[in-house]
């Protein structure tokens, strides 16, 4: 059984880990966009600013898709930072900002981050828009929910 102070510390560490993961994703996206244009200019033999030369439509499309992903990642990073205002709040039901412990894993309702490692343990970051979150939304300790045919038993929420 985790005590209140421990739960608060764990949730803070989860939030910190999610923010670090999201910042890495944002940096990777920015670097990938930058390298697309640098490689395009090198292939054309032009070392000048990428804005002064026409861009291959395929490169432009890929950069546009990456830019959309970057905008989404920045939006989720903002949402993660907003969770600091409620990090001390211990939840009694599944909602945004809650850590949910089930017999099949731990989930942090924050942003869509898939698997995140913290102190050798793993948890899943879930967006409040994800179908998985919607299957458990509002549930309390001791309740069960089913997602894609798998039953999950909620053991703890904080």
Secondary structure as UniProt FT lines:
FT   HELIX           4..43
FT   TURN            44..45
FT   HELIX           50..52
FT   HELIX           57..82
FT   HELIX           83..86
FT   TURN            87..88
FT   TURN            96..97
FT   STRAND          99..102
FT   TURN            103..104
FT   STRAND          105..109
FT   STRAND          114..118
FT   TURN            119..120
FT   STRAND          121..126
FT   TURN            128..129
FT   HELIX           131..136
FT   TURN            137..138
FT   TURN            141..142
FT   STRAND          144..147
FT   TURN            148..149
FT   STRAND          150..157
//
